[in-house]
Amino acid sequence: MWNRDSFHNCAMLLSNVSNAFQNAFVSASRMEQLQGNRDLLKYSRDGIELLQSIALTVRSEQDYKLVPKSELTVGALCQPAHLSFEKFAESYHPPYKAEGGFSKMLLRTALDKIAHYDPRKTTFRASRDIHEIIIGGTHKNEDWIAVLSIPAFCQAVMKLPDHPVNQRD
């Protein structure tokens, strides 16, 4: 897809993919939404690949103090989780800021959660105004649930100093 880009360009690409996903999701029929039409699947695959590439690269650069840590909130975290991922995913209504039992999730924590989520515990919420990814995982035998706002994540990355991102072909 792309060989090498920068944090800011990748965040813009992710924002564009997110917007395209939101538009496709909102305009799809309920049956297409449930079954996943081709556009939704393509945008989802592209978005996850970009999200993971950005997250792992920024995280690594922060580990080596090449990029400062951000104090910007990009979502919410419940750790330890007070209910199962499945029950939460069934009952959750955006936006993440209104969710009880959750604390604000800063960019660095989001990067860690993206790096360590269980791929069996992922879903999303999308509308014209909202695009959130819900991921879950386990840390030291404690389950966690994170709600990540894709627009807030992109904005936080855009506020970091720009650096190259290595990506797979």
Secondary structure, 3 states (H helix, E strand, C coil): CCCEEEHHHHHHHHHHHHHHHHHHHHHCCHHHHHHCCHHHHHHHHHHHHHHHHHHHHHHHHHHCCCCCCCCCEEEEEECCCCCCHHHHHHHCCCCHHHCCCCEEEEHHHHHHHHHHCCCCCEEEEECCCCEEEEEEEEECCEEEEEEEEHHHHHHHHHCCCCCEEECCC
